[in-house]
């Protein structure tokens, strides 16, 4: 392994030593296999290539101040992958198989877990896809599950700081009764055009309204949205929104640790002008505080941050969640799994 500059890592792929795989055929899942190669052979007519029958997850491992490596909310990711499998007619991967594969991938690549206080973490990517050669549109009969890991830096180059978002009714992320609530690659491909448009105009990401009426807040690009007003943590209730494990965790911290009221409901776009703080939240960045949301269709700017800095409550939520991930705060919720022996 060449020397890694941990403090200057970007959020990208760095080669590691091993990945873990498991195949599904003849109606059952096989045993875990360890591979050192980062490539694989699949048929030119594999279901994943033509009909996008795949789903994936993203989670992280952190090395704490005590030297222990912790994986954050692994079981919730396993359960969410099962929901994705159900949504696009793939066999559910057992939770125990998911967890065993993740643990093995982290253990085998222990030297790639960034040191404490480096600002980096070990990103874990489980992916499951159909490999049966198909021409007609139907579910595959054979599947491959793969877990690989890579050390990553902050998702946004500046880390925990406010950024502007672009709102436009010209783009939809997901249909009201489509696949927005599950974690499949097609959702992200559908957002590439809006993301590139936002970046070209100087915004960090697009901001989506509901696809049916264009009245209510849905998601911030590939992340959930939350807002704070007074002592309330407010987040959209929508079938088109992916159930973010980070959002779920922040809401629990807000309610149980900080005594805040949690509201999950439809949020009219006009309500943006009343929020004191807001952010996009997800595994990659935890919280990306929002500076402003610019409605480029109507030339309206919803200024969220009053001084260009993250808000007080967002900062507290961010620090508390990170504290659990790094073992700095007691894990009162039982969210972390300590990887033994590394």
Residue frames as qw, qx, qy, qz and C-alpha x, y, z in Angstrom:
[[0.000, 0.887, 0.461, 0.000, 0.00, 0.00, 0.00],
 [0.367, 0.434, -0.044, 0.821, 1.40, 3.38, -0.96],
 [0.181, -0.277, -0.517, 0.790, 1.27, 5.98, 1.80],
 [0.028, -0.718, -0.604, -0.344, -2.17, 7.59, 1.97],
 [0.079, 0.173, -0.206, 0.960, -2.50, 11.27, 2.79],
 [0.121, -0.494, -0.846, 0.162, -5.46, 10.74, 5.10],
 [0.025, -0.613, -0.346, 0.710, -6.19, 14.43, 5.73],
 [0.203, 0.461, -0.313, -0.805, -6.39, 15.26, 2.03],
 [0.226, 0.200, 0.932, 0.201, -8.55, 12.39, 0.84],
 [0.404, 0.045, -0.210, -0.889, -11.44, 13.29, -1.44],
 [0.704, 0.125, 0.554, -0.426, -14.73, 11.41, -1.60],
 [0.633, 0.524, -0.442, -0.361, -13.64, 8.98, -4.30],
 [0.997, -0.035, -0.054, -0.038, -12.39, 5.48, -4.93],
 [0.051, -0.722, 0.687, -0.068, -9.08, 4.33, -3.47],
 [0.771, 0.132, -0.608, -0.136, -8.10, 0.71, -4.21],
 [0.576, -0.525, 0.522, -0.347, -8.11, -1.67, -1.25],
 [0.088, -0.390, 0.912, 0.096, -6.98, -5.27, -0.91],
 [0.042, 0.161, 0.985, 0.038, -10.12, -7.39, -0.75],
 [0.533, -0.072, -0.072, -0.840, -13.83, -7.52, -1.50],
 [0.312, 0.033, 0.905, -0.286, -16.45, -10.03, -0.39],
 [0.466, 0.106, -0.476, -0.739, -18.99, -11.71, -2.67],
 [0.418, 0.110, 0.844, -0.317, -21.94, -14.06, -2.47],
 [0.245, 0.053, -0.663, -0.706, -23.94, -15.61, -5.34],
 [0.603, 0.182, 0.521, -0.575, -27.61, -16.52, -5.60],
 [0.427, 0.244, -0.693, -0.527, -28.59, -19.39, -7.88],
 [0.442, -0.162, -0.874, -0.117, -31.01, -22.33, -7.89],
 [0.501, -0.670, -0.379, -0.396, -33.20, -20.44, -5.45],
 [0.719, -0.641, -0.160, 0.217, -30.68, -20.03, -2.63],
 [0.038, 0.933, -0.338, 0.116, -27.78, -17.90, -1.44],
 [0.855, 0.196, -0.384, 0.290, -24.31, -19.44, -1.38],
 [0.689, -0.523, -0.166, 0.473, -21.34, -18.94, 0.94],
 [0.003, -0.969, 0.140, 0.203, -19.28, -15.78, 1.26],
 [0.850, 0.227, 0.099, 0.466, -16.18, -15.63, -0.94],
 [0.284, -0.815, 0.131, 0.487, -13.15, -13.35, -0.61],
 [0.711, 0.567, 0.209, 0.360, -11.67, -11.83, -3.78],
 [0.454, -0.514, 0.089, 0.722, -8.58, -9.71, -4.31],
 [0.255, 0.210, 0.513, 0.792, -9.41, -8.59, -7.85],
 [0.159, 0.415, 0.308, -0.841, -11.53, -5.46, -8.30],
 [0.451, 0.249, -0.428, -0.743, -13.13, -6.58, -11.56],
 [0.550, 0.092, 0.799, -0.226, -15.60, -9.28, -12.50],
 [0.080, 0.028, -0.755, -0.651, -16.95, -10.95, -15.63],
 [0.476, 0.371, 0.598, -0.527, -20.67, -10.75, -16.41],
 [0.458, 0.387, 0.727, 0.333, -22.67, -11.72, -19.47],
 [0.078, 0.035, 0.260, 0.962, -23.29, -9.01, -22.08],
 [0.397, -0.421, -0.513, -0.635, -27.02, -9.63, -21.64],
 [0.296, -0.218, -0.755, 0.542, -27.04, -9.59, -17.83],
 [0.148, -0.774, -0.607, -0.100, -30.25, -8.21, -16.31],
 [0.354, -0.705, -0.166, 0.592, -28.40, -5.44, -14.50],
 [0.299, -0.189, 0.391, 0.850, -26.98, -4.01, -17.74],
 [0.038, -0.298, -0.652, -0.696, -30.24, -3.84, -19.65],
 [0.407, -0.644, -0.516, -0.393, -33.02, -3.50, -17.08],
 [0.009, -0.571, 0.385, -0.725, -31.13, -1.97, -14.13],
 [0.815, -0.461, -0.289, -0.200, -32.13, -4.70, -11.72],
 [0.592, 0.126, -0.486, 0.630, -29.84, -3.73, -8.86],
 [0.393, -0.884, -0.124, -0.221, -29.76, -2.02, -5.50],
 [0.582, 0.288, -0.441, 0.619, -27.01, -0.79, -3.21],
 [0.519, -0.812, -0.253, 0.089, -26.25, 0.63, 0.21],
 [0.400, 0.595, -0.313, 0.622, -23.72, 2.99, 1.71],
 [0.665, -0.738, -0.112, -0.022, -22.41, 2.95, 5.27],
 [0.292, 0.764, -0.437, 0.375, -19.21, 3.81, 7.09],
 [0.828, -0.350, -0.306, 0.314, -16.67, 2.53, 9.58],
 [0.005, -0.902, 0.194, -0.385, -14.81, 4.92, 11.89],
 [0.681, -0.007, -0.523, 0.513, -11.69, 4.55, 14.03],
 [0.392, -0.871, -0.240, -0.174, -12.37, 6.13, 17.39],
 [0.074, -0.838, 0.414, -0.349, -10.25, 7.95, 19.91],
 [0.728, -0.431, 0.502, -0.177, -9.95, 4.64, 21.78],
 [0.047, -0.437, 0.829, 0.346, -8.54, 2.96, 18.66],
 [0.471, 0.246, 0.838, -0.123, -11.64, 0.80, 18.15],
 [0.112, 0.015, -0.592, -0.798, -13.31, 0.57, 14.74],
 [0.363, 0.372, 0.658, -0.545, -17.07, 1.13, 14.72],
 [0.008, 0.245, 0.720, 0.649, -19.58, 0.50, 11.95],
 [0.259, 0.137, 0.306, -0.906, -22.62, 2.76, 12.12],
 [0.647, 0.263, 0.323, -0.639, -26.14, 1.25, 11.99],
 [0.037, 0.264, -0.878, -0.397, -25.21, -1.75, 9.86],
 [0.225, 0.316, 0.913, -0.128, -28.47, -3.62, 10.58],
 [0.349, 0.687, 0.288, -0.569, -30.60, -0.71, 9.33],
 [0.237, 0.563, -0.551, -0.569, -28.70, -0.78, 6.04],
 [0.068, -0.040, 0.986, 0.145, -29.28, -4.53, 5.77],
 [0.282, 0.516, 0.733, -0.343, -33.01, -4.07, 6.34],
 [0.319, 0.707, -0.029, -0.631, -33.19, -1.23, 3.82],
 [0.110, 0.364, -0.794, -0.474, -31.49, -3.40, 1.20],
 [0.186, 0.249, 0.949, -0.057, -34.18, -6.01, 1.79],
 [0.321, 0.684, 0.395, -0.522, -36.81, -3.35, 1.11],
 [0.228, 0.625, -0.440, -0.603, -35.04, -2.42, -2.13],
 [0.065, -0.113, 0.961, 0.244, -34.91, -6.08, -3.16],
 [0.281, 0.476, 0.788, -0.270, -38.63, -6.38, -2.59],
 [0.273, 0.719, 0.110, -0.629, -39.28, -3.24, -4.65],
 [0.430, 0.606, -0.476, -0.471, -37.62, -4.57, -7.82],
 [0.963, 0.084, -0.018, -0.256, -38.33, -8.29, -7.47],
 [0.445, 0.510, -0.703, 0.219, -34.96, -9.57, -6.27],
 [0.768, -0.337, -0.533, 0.106, -34.47, -12.27, -3.61],
 [0.357, -0.890, 0.137, -0.247, -33.98, -10.71, -0.18],
 [0.524, 0.396, -0.622, 0.425, -30.45, -11.01, 1.09],
 [0.677, -0.557, -0.463, 0.131, -30.53, -12.31, 4.69],
 [0.209, -0.946, 0.134, -0.208, -29.61, -9.67, 7.26],
 [0.769, -0.517, 0.330, 0.178, -27.05, -12.04, 8.76],
 [0.781, 0.278, 0.296, 0.474, -25.34, -12.51, 5.37],
 [0.207, 0.888, 0.055, 0.407, -25.21, -8.75, 4.82],
 [0.440, -0.861, 0.226, -0.114, -23.68, -8.16, 8.24],
 [0.856, -0.266, 0.338, 0.286, -21.16, -10.99, 7.93],
 [0.670, 0.507, 0.226, 0.494, -20.01, -9.71, 4.53],
 [0.016, 0.932, -0.051, 0.357, -19.62, -6.14, 5.79],
 [0.639, -0.714, 0.285, 0.018, -17.67, -7.24, 8.86],
 [0.864, -0.016, 0.331, 0.379, -15.38, -9.45, 6.79],
 [0.504, 0.711, 0.145, 0.469, -14.73, -6.69, 4.25],
 [0.192, -0.928, 0.173, -0.269, -13.78, -4.25, 7.02],
 [0.789, -0.510, 0.322, 0.115, -11.64, -6.80, 8.86],
 [0.837, 0.197, 0.295, 0.417, -9.71, -7.79, 5.74],
 [0.393, 0.654, 0.099, 0.639, -9.05, -4.15, 4.84],
 [0.517, -0.752, -0.301, 0.277, -8.31, -2.95, 8.37],
 [0.529, -0.250, 0.098, 0.805, -5.21, -1.02, 7.31],
 [0.128, 0.397, 0.420, 0.806, -7.40, 1.22, 5.16],
 [0.309, -0.816, -0.489, 0.012, -9.53, 2.47, 8.08],
 [0.256, 0.699, -0.141, 0.653, -8.37, 6.09, 8.44],
 [0.411, -0.100, -0.610, 0.670, -6.89, 7.20, 11.76],
 [0.206, -0.783, -0.535, 0.241, -8.87, 9.14, 14.33],
 [0.097, -0.840, -0.070, 0.530, -9.12, 12.90, 13.73],
 [0.381, -0.093, 0.576, 0.717, -7.99, 12.60, 10.12],
 [0.408, 0.419, 0.021, -0.811, -11.39, 13.74, 8.87],
 [0.479, 0.239, -0.705, -0.465, -11.66, 10.56, 6.80],
 [0.721, -0.104, 0.539, -0.422, -13.60, 7.32, 7.21],
 [0.148, -0.109, 0.927, 0.327, -13.94, 3.93, 5.57],
 [0.618, 0.223, -0.051, -0.752, -16.85, 3.94, 3.14],
 [0.357, -0.004, 0.934, -0.006, -18.58, 0.56, 2.72],
 [0.516, 0.301, -0.260, -0.758, -20.51, -0.16, -0.48],
 [0.449, 0.111, 0.885, -0.050, -22.70, -3.28, -0.65],
 [0.462, 0.359, -0.301, -0.753, -24.31, -3.82, -4.08],
 [0.523, 0.126, 0.838, -0.089, -26.65, -6.56, -5.33],
 [0.413, 0.491, -0.291, -0.710, -27.53, -7.10, -9.00],
 [0.881, 0.247, 0.338, -0.220, -29.07, -9.53, -11.46],
 [0.173, -0.541, 0.701, 0.431, -26.65, -11.56, -13.60],
 [0.636, 0.302, 0.710, 0.012, -29.01, -13.81, -15.58],
 [0.100, -0.096, 0.541, 0.830, -28.67, -13.23, -19.36],
 [0.323, 0.604, 0.650, -0.328, -31.98, -11.70, -20.47],
 [0.108, 0.166, 0.460, 0.865, -33.51, -10.13, -23.56],
 [0.340, -0.633, -0.555, -0.419, -37.15, -10.08, -22.44],
 [0.148, -0.511, 0.346, -0.773, -38.10, -7.88, -19.50],
 [0.824, -0.423, -0.322, -0.193, -38.47, -10.05, -16.40],
 [0.498, -0.769, 0.384, -0.113, -36.70, -10.62, -13.08],
 [0.383, 0.530, -0.756, 0.037, -33.37, -12.42, -13.18],
 [0.923, -0.275, -0.240, -0.123, -32.89, -15.84, -11.61],
 [0.800, -0.074, -0.219, 0.553, -29.25, -15.35, -10.66],
 [0.125, -0.969, -0.002, -0.212, -27.73, -12.58, -8.55],
 [0.675, 0.150, -0.360, 0.627, -24.41, -11.40, -7.21],
 [0.398, -0.910, -0.110, -0.043, -23.89, -9.56, -3.92],
 [0.664, 0.306, -0.223, 0.645, -20.61, -7.67, -3.49],
 [0.384, -0.911, -0.096, 0.114, -19.18, -5.60, -0.64],
 [0.660, 0.305, -0.130, 0.674, -16.14, -3.42, -1.24],
 [0.382, -0.838, -0.206, 0.331, -14.65, -0.65, 0.89],
 [0.531, 0.493, 0.024, 0.688, -12.62, 2.47, 0.23],
 [0.348, -0.499, -0.335, 0.720, -11.26, 5.24, 2.46],
 [0.183, 0.726, 0.410, 0.522, -12.91, 8.59, 1.77],
 [0.191, -0.043, -0.271, 0.942, -12.60, 12.20, 2.79],
 [0.269, 0.453, 0.440, -0.727, -15.48, 14.69, 3.24],
 [0.483, 0.552, 0.661, 0.156, -18.24, 14.55, 0.62],
 [0.236, 0.949, 0.110, 0.178, -18.01, 18.31, 0.12],
 [0.639, 0.395, -0.275, 0.600, -14.50, 19.71, -0.12],
 [0.053, -0.583, 0.279, -0.761, -15.09, 22.32, 2.57],
 [0.236, -0.115, -0.875, 0.408, -16.60, 19.83, 5.00],
 [0.141, -0.662, -0.705, 0.211, -19.28, 21.05, 7.42],
 [0.052, -0.326, -0.013, 0.944, -20.21, 24.42, 5.95],
 [0.498, 0.596, 0.432, -0.458, -23.20, 25.96, 4.23],
 [0.219, -0.056, 0.674, 0.703, -23.75, 25.68, 0.48],
 [0.466, 0.307, 0.024, -0.829, -26.44, 26.96, -1.92],
 [0.409, 0.199, 0.887, 0.076, -29.04, 24.69, -3.55],
 [0.212, 0.115, -0.436, -0.867, -30.96, 25.09, -6.81],
 [0.447, 0.361, 0.731, -0.368, -34.72, 24.59, -7.02],
 [0.279, 0.261, -0.480, -0.790, -36.29, 24.04, -10.44],
 [0.719, 0.205, 0.470, -0.468, -39.62, 22.51, -11.46],
 [0.590, 0.556, -0.454, -0.368, -38.05, 21.33, -14.72],
 [0.371, 0.322, -0.866, 0.088, -36.66, 18.22, -13.03],
 [0.840, -0.368, 0.020, -0.398, -38.17, 15.28, -11.17],
 [0.140, -0.518, 0.833, -0.133, -36.23, 12.80, -9.06],
 [0.046, 0.072, 0.996, -0.008, -38.84, 10.02, -8.86],
 [0.407, -0.341, -0.529, -0.662, -42.46, 9.33, -9.75],
 [0.514, -0.429, 0.288, -0.685, -45.02, 9.43, -6.89],
 [0.921, -0.146, 0.254, -0.257, -45.62, 5.66, -7.02],
 [0.705, 0.564, -0.424, 0.070, -42.21, 4.76, -8.46],
 [0.861, -0.066, -0.366, 0.347, -38.93, 3.70, -6.86],
 [0.067, 0.767, -0.234, 0.593, -38.05, 6.87, -4.95],
 [0.659, -0.620, 0.232, -0.357, -38.44, 5.10, -1.59],
 [0.951, -0.160, 0.184, 0.191, -35.86, 2.39, -2.34],
 [0.210, -0.787, 0.432, 0.387, -32.13, 2.65, -2.99],
 [0.803, 0.303, 0.450, 0.245, -31.66, 1.66, -6.62],
 [0.447, -0.217, 0.318, 0.807, -29.19, 3.06, -9.11],
 [0.198, 0.563, 0.599, 0.534, -31.87, 4.24, -11.51],
 [0.217, -0.904, -0.341, 0.136, -32.92, 6.93, -9.04],
 [0.425, -0.649, 0.191, 0.602, -29.43, 8.40, -9.15],
 [0.382, 0.137, 0.597, 0.692, -29.13, 8.20, -12.93],
 [0.054, 0.773, 0.579, 0.253, -32.43, 10.08, -13.12],
 [0.278, -0.915, -0.151, 0.251, -30.90, 12.92, -11.10],
 [0.651, -0.135, 0.245, 0.705, -27.70, 13.38, -13.10],
 [0.267, 0.601, 0.374, 0.655, -29.13, 15.98, -15.47],
 [0.309, -0.904, -0.202, -0.215, -30.42, 18.15, -12.63],
 [0.709, -0.574, 0.055, 0.406, -27.17, 17.75, -10.68],
 [0.581, 0.109, 0.291, 0.752, -25.04, 18.85, -13.63],
 [0.053, 0.764, 0.335, 0.548, -27.35, 21.80, -14.27],
 [0.506, -0.852, -0.128, 0.027, -27.03, 22.86, -10.63],
 [0.715, -0.367, 0.165, 0.573, -23.24, 22.55, -10.66],
 [0.457, 0.406, 0.346, 0.712, -22.98, 24.53, -13.90],
 [0.115, -0.825, -0.238, -0.500, -24.89, 27.38, -12.25],
 [0.154, 0.510, -0.509, 0.676, -22.72, 27.35, -9.13],
 [0.713, -0.428, 0.161, -0.532, -24.98, 25.42, -6.77],
 [0.229, -0.408, 0.873, -0.136, -23.91, 22.38, -4.74],
 [0.129, 0.168, 0.975, 0.065, -26.98, 20.30, -5.64],
 [0.322, -0.320, -0.470, -0.757, -30.55, 20.39, -6.96],
 [0.242, 0.079, 0.673, -0.694, -33.55, 20.65, -4.66],
 [0.180, -0.201, -0.832, -0.485, -36.65, 18.66, -5.63],
 [0.524, -0.015, 0.277, -0.805, -40.36, 19.26, -5.13],
 [0.605, 0.143, 0.762, -0.181, -42.94, 16.49, -5.30],
 [0.147, -0.063, 0.734, 0.660, -43.39, 15.22, -8.85],
 [0.097, 0.554, 0.821, 0.101, -47.19, 15.20, -8.81],
 [0.025, -0.909, -0.416, 0.019, -48.19, 18.71, -7.74],
 [0.495, 0.393, -0.102, 0.768, -44.87, 20.59, -7.48],
 [0.353, -0.800, -0.105, -0.474, -46.07, 22.02, -4.18],
 [0.763, -0.629, 0.127, -0.073, -44.21, 20.13, -1.50],
 [0.009, 0.743, -0.669, 0.001, -40.56, 19.56, -0.59],
 [0.980, 0.053, -0.178, -0.071, -39.19, 16.11, -1.41],
 [0.861, -0.283, 0.065, 0.419, -35.40, 15.68, -1.35],
 [0.003, 0.896, -0.339, -0.286, -32.11, 17.50, -1.81],
 [0.399, 0.561, -0.699, -0.193, -30.47, 15.69, -4.69],
 [0.698, 0.018, -0.716, -0.006, -29.42, 12.31, -3.24],
 [0.217, 0.013, -0.694, 0.686, -30.03, 13.34, 0.38],
 [0.227, -0.697, -0.680, 0.028, -32.97, 13.85, 2.73],
 [0.033, 0.564, -0.019, 0.825, -34.08, 17.35, 3.74],
 [0.430, -0.594, -0.605, 0.309, -34.66, 18.59, 7.26],
 [0.058, 0.642, 0.005, 0.764, -35.40, 22.01, 8.69],
 [0.394, -0.352, -0.628, 0.571, -35.45, 23.58, 12.12],
 [0.153, -0.597, -0.146, -0.774, -37.86, 26.19, 13.40],
 [0.579, -0.613, 0.208, -0.496, -37.95, 26.98, 17.09],
 [0.404, -0.408, 0.800, -0.176, -37.60, 23.65, 18.86],
 [0.862, 0.288, 0.317, -0.271, -38.95, 21.55, 15.99],
 [0.228, -0.330, 0.791, 0.463, -37.09, 19.19, 13.66],
 [0.666, 0.500, 0.233, -0.502, -39.16, 19.08, 10.46],
 [0.159, -0.301, 0.821, 0.458, -38.69, 16.60, 7.60],
 [0.559, 0.159, -0.359, -0.730, -40.86, 15.58, 4.62],
 [0.582, 0.065, 0.780, -0.221, -43.29, 12.67, 4.73],
 [0.578, 0.547, -0.280, -0.537, -43.33, 11.37, 1.15],
 [0.936, 0.065, 0.345, -0.015, -43.45, 7.97, -0.52],
 [0.694, 0.685, -0.091, 0.204, -40.94, 9.26, -3.07],
 [0.065, -0.837, 0.477, -0.260, -38.25, 9.96, -0.47],
 [0.706, 0.154, -0.657, 0.216, -35.62, 7.39, 0.46],
 [0.684, -0.716, -0.107, -0.090, -35.82, 6.57, 4.20],
 [0.383, 0.666, -0.476, 0.428, -32.43, 8.00, 5.18],
 [0.767, -0.332, -0.465, 0.291, -30.77, 6.23, 8.09],
 [0.354, 0.087, -0.237, 0.900, -28.92, 9.46, 8.87],
 [0.311, -0.405, -0.151, -0.847, -32.16, 11.44, 8.92],
 [0.758, -0.432, -0.450, -0.191, -33.79, 8.83, 11.14],
 [0.680, -0.174, -0.417, 0.578, -30.80, 9.01, 13.50],
 [0.136, 0.223, -0.108, 0.959, -30.77, 12.82, 13.62],
 [0.502, -0.473, -0.289, -0.664, -34.50, 12.87, 14.38],
 [0.789, -0.400, -0.456, 0.094, -34.01, 10.43, 17.28],
 [0.517, -0.043, -0.310, 0.797, -31.15, 12.51, 18.67],
 [0.102, -0.376, -0.088, -0.917, -33.20, 15.69, 18.31],
 [0.648, -0.490, -0.318, -0.488, -36.11, 14.18, 20.21],
 [0.853, -0.365, -0.351, 0.127, -34.39, 12.01, 22.82],
 [0.655, -0.106, -0.211, 0.718, -31.22, 13.98, 23.56],
 [0.158, 0.092, 0.001, 0.983, -32.23, 17.59, 22.87],
 [0.141, 0.477, 0.672, -0.549, -35.95, 17.50, 23.70],
 [0.195, 0.236, -0.338, -0.890, -37.03, 18.71, 20.27],
 [0.688, 0.365, 0.460, -0.427, -40.36, 17.99, 18.62],
 [0.224, -0.155, 0.788, 0.552, -40.07, 15.91, 15.45],
 [0.586, 0.517, 0.240, -0.576, -42.52, 16.65, 12.63],
 [0.256, -0.052, 0.828, 0.497, -42.80, 14.30, 9.64],
 [0.393, 0.671, 0.512, -0.366, -45.29, 15.84, 7.24],
 [0.509, 0.620, 0.359, 0.478, -45.83, 17.48, 3.89],
 [0.328, -0.573, -0.056, 0.749, -43.89, 20.73, 3.73],
 [0.447, 0.847, 0.285, 0.038, -45.21, 23.39, 1.31],
 [0.657, 0.302, 0.017, 0.690, -42.39, 25.05, -0.61],
 [0.049, -0.811, -0.048, -0.580, -43.48, 28.50, 0.68],
 [0.731, -0.678, -0.074, 0.004, -42.63, 27.34, 4.21],
 [0.771, 0.168, -0.120, 0.603, -38.94, 27.55, 3.32],
 [0.121, 0.669, -0.064, 0.731, -39.07, 31.26, 4.13],
 [0.597, -0.695, 0.021, -0.400, -39.96, 30.47, 7.78],
 [0.934, -0.168, -0.208, 0.235, -37.11, 28.11, 8.65],
 [0.310, -0.908, 0.278, 0.053, -34.23, 29.15, 10.87],
 [0.231, -0.516, 0.792, 0.231, -31.94, 26.30, 9.76],
 [0.905, 0.308, 0.076, -0.284, -32.02, 23.58, 7.13],
 [0.193, -0.574, 0.762, 0.229, -29.80, 20.87, 5.79],
 [0.831, 0.257, -0.413, -0.270, -29.38, 17.93, 3.47],
 [0.494, -0.527, 0.657, -0.216, -28.48, 14.76, 5.35],
 [0.936, 0.245, -0.208, -0.145, -27.10, 11.36, 4.40],
 [0.920, -0.265, 0.059, 0.282, -24.28, 8.89, 4.98],
 [0.674, 0.443, 0.003, 0.591, -21.72, 10.69, 2.84],
 [0.170, 0.541, -0.158, 0.808, -21.77, 14.12, 4.50],
 [0.203, -0.369, -0.741, 0.524, -23.95, 13.49, 7.61],
 [0.122, 0.854, 0.411, -0.294, -25.29, 17.05, 7.34],
 [0.390, 0.228, 0.281, 0.847, -24.73, 19.55, 4.54],
 [0.001, -0.632, -0.432, 0.643, -26.08, 22.81, 5.98],
 [0.363, 0.641, 0.520, 0.433, -28.06, 24.89, 3.49],
 [0.209, -0.194, -0.055, 0.957, -27.12, 28.53, 2.97],
 [0.434, 0.388, 0.079, -0.810, -29.96, 29.33, 0.59],
 [0.475, 0.299, 0.809, 0.173, -32.34, 27.69, -1.86],
 [0.141, 0.409, -0.226, -0.872, -32.77, 29.57, -5.11],
 [0.590, 0.503, 0.619, -0.126, -35.94, 28.99, -7.14],
 [0.239, -0.272, 0.472, 0.804, -34.45, 29.70, -10.56],
 [0.135, 0.491, 0.765, 0.395, -37.83, 29.35, -12.32],
 [0.144, -0.871, -0.446, -0.146, -39.41, 32.22, -10.37],
 [0.338, 0.540, -0.243, 0.731, -36.30, 34.15, -9.33],
 [0.605, -0.714, -0.004, -0.352, -37.04, 33.65, -5.63],
 [0.439, 0.369, -0.693, 0.437, -34.30, 33.17, -3.04],
 [0.752, -0.602, -0.201, -0.176, -35.08, 31.45, 0.25],
 [0.252, 0.613, -0.568, 0.488, -32.25, 32.60, 2.48],
 [0.814, -0.399, -0.421, -0.013, -31.89, 30.04, 5.26],
 [0.676, -0.262, -0.265, 0.636, -28.60, 30.93, 6.96],
 [0.056, -0.979, -0.192, 0.031, -28.50, 34.45, 8.34],
 [0.240, -0.867, 0.378, 0.220, -24.72, 34.67, 8.57],
 [0.616, 0.582, -0.511, -0.141, -23.52, 32.10, 6.05],
 [0.019, 0.390, -0.877, 0.281, -22.63, 29.63, 8.80],
 [0.455, -0.250, -0.847, -0.115, -24.24, 26.37, 9.99],
 [0.481, -0.631, -0.080, -0.603, -26.99, 26.95, 12.54],
 [0.264, -0.509, 0.664, -0.480, -26.62, 26.22, 16.26],
 [0.819, -0.067, 0.429, -0.376, -28.99, 23.24, 16.41],
 [0.864, 0.464, -0.190, -0.054, -27.70, 21.70, 13.17],
 [0.285, 0.646, -0.634, 0.315, -24.18, 21.95, 14.57],
 [0.493, -0.367, 0.642, -0.458, -25.21, 20.26, 17.82],
 [0.923, 0.169, 0.202, -0.282, -26.94, 17.45, 15.93],
 [0.700, 0.602, -0.376, 0.082, -23.94, 16.99, 13.64],
 [0.064, 0.605, -0.691, 0.390, -21.45, 16.90, 16.50],
 [0.670, -0.245, 0.544, -0.442, -23.54, 14.51, 18.58],
 [0.940, 0.290, 0.048, -0.172, -24.02, 12.03, 15.74],
 [0.568, 0.628, -0.482, 0.225, -20.33, 12.18, 14.85],
 [0.261, -0.570, 0.639, -0.446, -19.53, 11.70, 18.51],
 [0.875, -0.059, 0.383, -0.291, -21.44, 8.41, 18.53],
 [0.853, 0.500, -0.147, 0.004, -19.74, 7.27, 15.32],
 [0.437, 0.615, -0.526, 0.393, -16.27, 7.96, 16.75],
 [0.708, -0.297, -0.587, 0.257, -17.02, 6.65, 20.24],
 [0.171, 0.282, -0.301, 0.895, -16.77, 10.09, 21.84],
 [0.543, -0.234, 0.179, -0.786, -20.35, 9.92, 23.14],
 [0.400, -0.036, 0.883, -0.243, -21.95, 6.92, 24.82],
 [0.276, -0.028, -0.738, -0.615, -23.85, 4.81, 22.30],
 [0.376, 0.071, 0.621, -0.684, -27.13, 5.02, 24.22],
 [0.721, 0.326, -0.048, -0.610, -29.10, 3.95, 21.15],
 [0.737, -0.117, 0.660, 0.088, -27.04, 0.83, 20.38],
 [0.605, 0.747, -0.015, -0.275, -26.25, 2.01, 16.86],
 [0.259, 0.742, -0.611, -0.096, -22.62, 1.01, 16.46],
 [0.998, -0.044, -0.010, 0.035, -20.98, -2.37, 15.91],
 [0.241, -0.797, 0.537, 0.133, -17.39, -2.66, 17.13],
 [0.839, 0.413, -0.353, -0.025, -15.18, -4.66, 14.78],
 [0.762, -0.591, 0.261, 0.043, -13.19, -6.91, 17.06],
 [0.850, -0.158, 0.338, 0.371, -9.50, -7.61, 16.66],
 [0.579, 0.520, 0.208, 0.593, -8.44, -4.78, 14.36]]
